[in-house]
Amino acid sequence: MSLPAMTDEQRAETLEKAAAARKERAAAKADLGKGTTTLAAVLYDEASPLQGAKVSEVLRALPGIGNAKAASLMTEIGIRANRRVKGLGKVQRKALAERFAA
């Protein structure tokens, strides 16, 4: 299945939308790192730009969490490595929120 043909204007518009989405996700991750937002807020806010991000990526945005600790936590809670935030179940969300409750 091939991609539909796009005009130069459509391609430019699509690239601008993608860049805006990346900036929004980066800002949300920075807020997590600074502590201005909580992991629970990200987990339960369906409008969060991080809903489509991988759980490991979101965890690594938290202070003091690196690749190894994120992988360990995900294994402990039972979250697959390629799982995205919007695909988490209620029990998994609750376990993550409780683990990182302030």
KOLMAR-259747 format. One line per field, with one value per atom (N, C-alpha, C): residue number from 1; residue in one letter; atom name; y, x, z. Coordinates in nm, 2 decimals. Example, Ala and Ser with C-alpha at 12.3 -4.5 7.8 and 13.67 -1.06 7.14 Angstrom:
residues 2
num <- 1 / 1 / 1 / 2 / 2 / 2
residuo <- A / A / A / S / S / S
atomo <- N / CA / C / N / CA / C
py <- -0.57 / -0.45 / -0.33 / -0.22 / -0.11 / 0.00
px <- 1.32 / 1.23 / 1.32 / 1.28 / 1.37 / 1.29
pz <- 0.78 / 0.78 / 0.78 / 0.71 / 0.71 / 0.79
//
This chain:
residues 102
num <- 1 / 1 / 1 / 2 / 2 / 2 / 3 / 3 / 3 / 4 / 4 / 4 / 5 / 5 / 5 / 6 / 6 / 6 / 7 / 7 / 7 / 8 / 8 / 8 / 9 / 9 / 9 / 10 / 10 / 10 / 11 / 11 / 11 / 12 / 12 / 12 / 13 / 13 / 13 / 14 / 14 / 14 / 15 / 15 / 15 / 16 / 16 / 16 / 17 / 17 / 17 / 18 / 18 / 18 / 19 / 19 / 19 / 20 / 20 / 20 / 21 / 21 / 21 / 22 / 22 / 22 / 23 / 23 / 23 / 24 / 24 / 24 / 25 / 25 / 25 / 26 / 26 / 26 / 27 / 27 / 27 / 28 / 28 / 28 / 29 / 29 / 29 / 30 / 30 / 30 / 31 / 31 / 31 / 32 / 32 / 32 / 33 / 33 / 33 / 34 / 34 / 34 / 35 / 35 / 35 / 36 / 36 / 36 / 37 / 37 / 37 / 38 / 38 / 38 / 39 / 39 / 39 / 40 / 40 / 40 / 41 / 41 / 41 / 42 / 42 / 42 / 43 / 43 / 43 / 44 / 44 / 44 / 45 / 45 / 45 / 46 / 46 / 46 / 47 / 47 / 47 / 48 / 48 / 48 / 49 / 49 / 49 / 50 / 50 / 50 / 51 / 51 / 51 / 52 / 52 / 52 / 53 / 53 / 53 / 54 / 54 / 54 / 55 / 55 / 55 / 56 / 56 / 56 / 57 / 57 / 57 / 58 / 58 / 58 / 59 / 59 / 59 / 60 / 60 / 60 / 61 / 61 / 61 / 62 / 62 / 62 / 63 / 63 / 63 / 64 / 64 / 64 / 65 / 65 / 65 / 66 / 66 / 66 / 67 / 67 / 67 / 68 / 68 / 68 / 69 / 69 / 69 / 70 / 70 / 70 / 71 / 71 / 71 / 72 / 72 / 72 / 73 / 73 / 73 / 74 / 74 / 74 / 75 / 75 / 75 / 76 / 76 / 76 / 77 / 77 / 77 / 78 / 78 / 78 / 79 / 79 / 79 / 80 / 80 / 80 / 81 / 81 / 81 / 82 / 82 / 82 / 83 / 83 / 83 / 84 / 84 / 84 / 85 / 85 / 85 / 86 / 86 / 86 / 87 / 87 / 87 / 88 / 88 / 88 / 89 / 89 / 89 / 90 / 90 / 90 / 91 / 91 / 91 / 92 / 92 / 92 / 93 / 93 / 93 / 94 / 94 / 94 / 95 / 95 / 95 / 96 / 96 / 96 / 97 / 97 / 97 / 98 / 98 / 98 / 99 / 99 / 99 / 100 / 100 / 100 / 101 / 101 / 101 / 102 / 102 / 102
residuo <- M / M / M / S / S / S / L / L / L / P / P / P / A / A / A / M / M / M / T / T / T / D / D / D / E / E / E / Q / Q / Q / R / R / R / A / A / A / E / E / E / T / T / T / L / L / L / E / E / E / K / K / K / A / A / A / A / A / A / A / A / A / A / A / A / R / R / R / K / K / K / E / E / E / R / R / R / A / A / A / A / A / A / A / A / A / K / K / K / A / A / A / D / D / D / L / L / L / G / G / G / K / K / K / G / G / G / T / T / T / T / T / T / T / T / T / L / L / L / A / A / A / A / A / A / V / V / V / L / L / L / Y / Y / Y / D / D / D / E / E / E / A / A / A / S / S / S / P / P / P / L / L / L / Q / Q / Q / G / G / G / A / A / A / K / K / K / V / V / V / S / S / S / E / E / E / V / V / V / L / L / L / R / R / R / A / A / A / L / L / L / P / P / P / G / G / G / I / I / I / G / G / G / N / N / N / A / A / A / K / K / K / A / A / A / A / A / A / S / S / S / L / L / L / M / M / M / T / T / T / E / E / E / I / I / I / G / G / G / I / I / I / R / R / R / A / A / A / N / N / N / R / R / R / R / R / R / V / V / V / K / K / K / G / G / G / L / L / L / G / G / G / K / K / K / V / V / V / Q / Q / Q / R / R / R / K / K / K / A / A / A / L / L / L / A / A / A / E / E / E / R / R / R / F / F / F / A / A / A / A / A / A
atomo <- N / CA / C / N / CA / C / N / CA / C / N / CA / C / N / CA / C / N / CA / C / N / CA / C / N / CA / C / N / CA / C / N / CA / C / N / CA / C / N / CA / C / N / CA / C / N / CA / C / N / CA / C / N / CA / C / N / CA / C / N / CA / C / N / CA / C / N / CA / C / N / CA / C / N / CA / C / N / CA / C / N / CA / C / N / CA / C / N / CA / C / N / CA / C / N / CA / C / N / CA / C / N / CA / C / N / CA / C / N / CA / C / N / CA / C / N / CA / C / N / CA / C / N / CA / C / N / CA / C / N / CA / C / N / CA / C / N / CA / C / N / CA / C / N / CA / C / N / CA / C / N / CA / C / N / CA / C / N / CA / C / N / CA / C / N / CA / C / N / CA / C / N / CA / C / N / CA / C / N / CA / C / N / CA / C / N / CA / C / N / CA / C / N / CA / C / N / CA / C / N / CA / C / N / CA / C / N / CA / C / N / CA / C / N / CA / C / N / CA / C / N / CA / C / N / CA / C / N / CA / C / N / CA / C / N / CA / C / N / CA / C / N / CA / C / N / CA / C / N / CA / C / N / CA / C / N / CA / C / N / CA / C / N / CA / C / N / CA / C / N / CA / C / N / CA / C / N / CA / C / N / CA / C / N / CA / C / N / CA / C / N / CA / C / N / CA / C / N / CA / C / N / CA / C / N / CA / C / N / CA / C / N / CA / C / N / CA / C / N / CA / C / N / CA / C / N / CA / C / N / CA / C / N / CA / C / N / CA / C / N / CA / C / N / CA / C / N / CA / C / N / CA / C / N / CA / C
py <- -0.12 / 0.00 / 0.12 / 0.21 / 0.33 / 0.45 / 0.54 / 0.66 / 0.75 / 0.83 / 0.91 / 1.03 / 1.07 / 1.18 / 1.31 / 1.39 / 1.51 / 1.63 / 1.74 / 1.86 / 1.91 / 2.00 / 2.06 / 2.13 / 2.20 / 2.27 / 2.17 / 2.06 / 1.96 / 1.90 / 1.87 / 1.82 / 1.91 / 2.04 / 2.14 / 2.15 / 2.15 / 2.16 / 2.04 / 1.92 / 1.80 / 1.80 / 1.85 / 1.87 / 1.97 / 2.07 / 2.17 / 2.11 / 2.03 / 1.97 / 1.87 / 1.80 / 1.70 / 1.77 / 1.88 / 1.95 / 2.01 / 2.06 / 2.12 / 2.01 / 1.89 / 1.78 / 1.74 / 1.74 / 1.70 / 1.80 / 1.93 / 2.04 / 2.02 / 1.99 / 1.98 / 1.86 / 1.75 / 1.63 / 1.66 / 1.73 / 1.77 / 1.86 / 1.96 / 2.05 / 1.97 / 1.88 / 1.79 / 1.71 / 1.65 / 1.58 / 1.66 / 1.79 / 1.88 / 1.92 / 1.93 / 1.96 / 1.85 / 1.72 / 1.61 / 1.61 / 1.64 / 1.65 / 1.76 / 1.87 / 1.98 / 1.97 / 1.88 / 1.85 / 1.94 / 2.02 / 2.10 / 2.03 / 1.90 / 1.81 / 1.68 / 1.60 / 1.47 / 1.36 / 1.24 / 1.12 / 1.09 / 1.10 / 1.07 / 1.16 / 1.28 / 1.38 / 1.33 / 1.29 / 1.24 / 1.11 / 1.02 / 0.89 / 0.90 / 0.99 / 1.00 / 1.12 / 1.20 / 1.30 / 1.25 / 1.23 / 1.17 / 1.28 / 1.40 / 1.51 / 1.54 / 1.47 / 1.49 / 1.45 / 1.53 / 1.50 / 1.37 / 1.33 / 1.21 / 1.08 / 1.09 / 0.97 / 0.87 / 0.93 / 0.84 / 0.80 / 0.85 / 0.82 / 0.68 / 0.62 / 0.50 / 0.52 / 0.42 / 0.44 / 0.45 / 0.38 / 0.39 / 0.53 / 0.59 / 0.73 / 0.83 / 0.81 / 0.90 / 0.88 / 0.75 / 0.72 / 0.79 / 0.78 / 0.83 / 0.98 / 1.05 / 1.19 / 1.23 / 1.14 / 1.17 / 1.18 / 1.27 / 1.28 / 1.15 / 1.11 / 0.99 / 0.86 / 0.86 / 0.74 / 0.73 / 0.62 / 0.60 / 0.48 / 0.43 / 0.31 / 0.19 / 0.16 / 0.04 / 0.04 / 0.15 / 0.17 / 0.16 / 0.23 / 0.23 / 0.08 / 0.01 / -0.13 / -0.21 / -0.20 / -0.27 / -0.25 / -0.12 / -0.09 / -0.14 / -0.14 / -0.19 / -0.34 / -0.41 / -0.55 / -0.59 / -0.51 / -0.54 / -0.52 / -0.42 / -0.39 / -0.47 / -0.53 / -0.61 / -0.53 / -0.43 / -0.35 / -0.39 / -0.42 / -0.46 / -0.34 / -0.37 / -0.26 / -0.16 / -0.21 / -0.12 / -0.06 / -0.08 / -0.02 / 0.13 / 0.19 / 0.33 / 0.37 / 0.49 / 0.53 / 0.51 / 0.54 / 0.53 / 0.38 / 0.29 / 0.15 / 0.08 / 0.15 / 0.09 / 0.06 / -0.05 / -0.08 / -0.01 / -0.02 / 0.05 / 0.01 / -0.12 / -0.17 / -0.12 / -0.11 / -0.06 / 0.08 / 0.16 / 0.31 / 0.33 / 0.26 / 0.28 / 0.24 / 0.13 / 0.09 / 0.20 / 0.25 / 0.36 / 0.49 / 0.52 / 0.65 / 0.63 / 0.52 / 0.50 / 0.50 / 0.44 / 0.43 / 0.57 / 0.66 / 0.80 / 0.90 / 0.87 / 0.97 / 1.05 / 1.18 / 1.27 / 1.26
px <- 0.08 / 0.00 / 0.09 / 0.07 / 0.16 / 0.09 / 0.17 / 0.13 / 0.06 / -0.04 / -0.11 / -0.02 / -0.03 / 0.05 / 0.01 / 0.11 / 0.08 / 0.14 / 0.07 / 0.13 / 0.24 / 0.32 / 0.42 / 0.36 / 0.25 / 0.18 / 0.13 / 0.07 / 0.03 / 0.14 / 0.25 / 0.37 / 0.43 / 0.43 / 0.48 / 0.39 / 0.26 / 0.17 / 0.18 / 0.20 / 0.21 / 0.34 / 0.45 / 0.58 / 0.56 / 0.49 / 0.47 / 0.39 / 0.29 / 0.21 / 0.29 / 0.38 / 0.46 / 0.56 / 0.62 / 0.72 / 0.65 / 0.53 / 0.45 / 0.42 / 0.39 / 0.36 / 0.48 / 0.60 / 0.72 / 0.76 / 0.74 / 0.77 / 0.68 / 0.55 / 0.46 / 0.49 / 0.53 / 0.58 / 0.70 / 0.80 / 0.92 / 0.90 / 0.80 / 0.77 / 0.70 / 0.62 / 0.55 / 0.65 / 0.75 / 0.86 / 0.94 / 0.97 / 1.05 / 0.97 / 0.84 / 0.76 / 0.77 / 0.77 / 0.78 / 0.92 / 1.02 / 1.16 / 1.17 / 1.11 / 1.12 / 1.02 / 0.93 / 0.83 / 0.71 / 0.69 / 0.58 / 0.45 / 0.47 / 0.35 / 0.39 / 0.29 / 0.32 / 0.29 / 0.35 / 0.32 / 0.18 / 0.11 / -0.03 / -0.11 / -0.08 / -0.15 / -0.13 / -0.02 / 0.01 / -0.07 / -0.07 / -0.14 / -0.29 / -0.35 / -0.49 / -0.55 / -0.47 / -0.52 / -0.52 / -0.63 / -0.64 / -0.60 / -0.59 / -0.55 / -0.40 / -0.33 / -0.19 / -0.12 / -0.02 / 0.06 / 0.14 / 0.16 / 0.24 / 0.16 / 0.03 / -0.05 / 0.00 / 0.05 / 0.10 / 0.25 / 0.31 / 0.45 / 0.47 / 0.58 / 0.61 / 0.63 / 0.59 / 0.59 / 0.74 / 0.83 / 0.97 / 1.02 / 0.98 / 1.02 / 0.97 / 0.85 / 0.79 / 0.86 / 0.89 / 0.96 / 1.09 / 1.17 / 1.30 / 1.30 / 1.19 / 1.18 / 1.17 / 1.14 / 1.14 / 1.28 / 1.30 / 1.44 / 1.48 / 1.60 / 1.66 / 1.62 / 1.55 / 1.51 / 1.58 / 1.66 / 1.73 / 1.68 / 1.75 / 1.71 / 1.69 / 1.79 / 1.78 / 1.67 / 1.65 / 1.55 / 1.41 / 1.40 / 1.27 / 1.23 / 1.33 / 1.30 / 1.27 / 1.34 / 1.31 / 1.17 / 1.13 / 1.00 / 0.89 / 0.91 / 0.81 / 0.80 / 0.91 / 0.90 / 0.83 / 0.86 / 0.80 / 0.65 / 0.60 / 0.46 / 0.39 / 0.47 / 0.41 / 0.37 / 0.46 / 0.43 / 0.54 / 0.49 / 0.58 / 0.66 / 0.78 / 0.87 / 0.82 / 0.73 / 0.69 / 0.55 / 0.50 / 0.37 / 0.37 / 0.26 / 0.24 / 0.15 / 0.16 / 0.08 / -0.07 / -0.12 / -0.26 / -0.31 / -0.21 / -0.25 / -0.24 / -0.21 / -0.20 / -0.33 / -0.34 / -0.46 / -0.48 / -0.59 / -0.62 / -0.52 / -0.50 / -0.41 / -0.27 / -0.22 / -0.09 / -0.08 / -0.18 / -0.18 / -0.17 / -0.26 / -0.26 / -0.13 / -0.06 / 0.06 / 0.17 / 0.17 / 0.27 / 0.24 / 0.12 / 0.08 / 0.12 / 0.09 / 0.13 / 0.28 / 0.35 / 0.49 / 0.56 / 0.50 / 0.56 / 0.48 / 0.39 / 0.31 / 0.40 / 0.38 / 0.46 / 0.42
pz <- 0.00 / 0.00 / 0.00 / -0.10 / -0.11 / -0.04 / -0.01 / 0.06 / -0.05 / 0.00 / -0.10 / -0.14 / -0.27 / -0.32 / -0.24 / -0.20 / -0.13 / -0.21 / -0.20 / -0.26 / -0.17 / -0.22 / -0.13 / -0.01 / -0.03 / 0.08 / 0.19 / 0.14 / 0.24 / 0.31 / 0.24 / 0.31 / 0.41 / 0.38 / 0.47 / 0.59 / 0.57 / 0.68 / 0.77 / 0.72 / 0.80 / 0.88 / 0.82 / 0.89 / 1.00 / 0.98 / 1.09 / 1.21 / 1.17 / 1.28 / 1.36 / 1.29 / 1.36 / 1.45 / 1.40 / 1.48 / 1.61 / 1.59 / 1.70 / 1.81 / 1.76 / 1.85 / 1.93 / 1.86 / 1.93 / 2.03 / 2.00 / 2.10 / 2.22 / 2.20 / 2.31 / 2.40 / 2.34 / 2.41 / 2.49 / 2.43 / 2.50 / 2.62 / 2.60 / 2.71 / 2.82 / 2.79 / 2.89 / 2.97 / 2.90 / 2.97 / 3.05 / 3.01 / 3.09 / 3.21 / 3.20 / 3.32 / 3.42 / 3.37 / 3.46 / 3.53 / 3.46 / 3.51 / 3.62 / 3.60 / 3.69 / 3.81 / 3.80 / 3.91 / 3.90 / 3.79 / 3.78 / 3.75 / 3.71 / 3.69 / 3.74 / 3.77 / 3.83 / 3.73 / 3.76 / 3.68 / 3.68 / 3.79 / 3.80 / 3.71 / 3.70 / 3.61 / 3.46 / 3.43 / 3.29 / 3.27 / 3.36 / 3.35 / 3.33 / 3.41 / 3.41 / 3.32 / 3.26 / 3.17 / 3.03 / 2.98 / 2.84 / 2.73 / 2.77 / 2.68 / 2.68 / 2.77 / 2.78 / 2.65 / 2.61 / 2.49 / 2.51 / 2.63 / 2.66 / 2.66 / 2.63 / 2.62 / 2.51 / 2.40 / 2.29 / 2.31 / 2.41 / 2.43 / 2.50 / 2.48 / 2.55 / 2.70 / 2.78 / 2.92 / 2.97 / 2.90 / 2.94 / 2.92 / 2.81 / 2.78 / 2.88 / 2.93 / 3.03 / 3.16 / 3.20 / 3.32 / 3.33 / 3.21 / 3.21 / 3.22 / 3.19 / 3.21 / 3.35 / 3.44 / 3.58 / 3.64 / 3.74 / 3.80 / 3.87 / 3.84 / 3.91 / 3.84 / 3.73 / 3.66 / 3.53 / 3.52 / 3.39 / 3.32 / 3.23 / 3.15 / 3.24 / 3.32 / 3.40 / 3.50 / 3.57 / 3.67 / 3.61 / 3.49 / 3.42 / 3.38 / 3.33 / 3.28 / 3.40 / 3.51 / 3.63 / 3.68 / 3.69 / 3.74 / 3.65 / 3.52 / 3.42 / 3.44 / 3.45 / 3.47 / 3.60 / 3.71 / 3.84 / 3.83 / 3.76 / 3.75 / 3.65 / 3.55 / 3.45 / 3.32 / 3.29 / 3.17 / 3.06 / 2.94 / 2.84 / 2.79 / 2.74 / 2.70 / 2.60 / 2.51 / 2.40 / 2.43 / 2.55 / 2.58 / 2.59 / 2.54 / 2.54 / 2.66 / 2.70 / 2.82 / 2.80 / 2.68 / 2.66 / 2.66 / 2.65 / 2.64 / 2.78 / 2.88 / 3.01 / 3.07 / 3.15 / 3.22 / 3.35 / 3.41 / 3.53 / 3.64 / 3.66 / 3.76 / 3.74 / 3.61 / 3.58 / 3.61 / 3.57 / 3.60 / 3.75 / 3.82 / 3.97 / 4.03 / 3.99 / 4.05 / 4.02 / 3.90 / 3.87 / 3.95 / 3.95 / 4.03 / 4.17 / 4.23 / 4.37 / 4.40 / 4.30 / 4.32 / 4.32 / 4.24 / 4.23 / 4.29 / 4.39 / 4.46 / 4.55 / 4.54 / 4.62 / 4.76
//
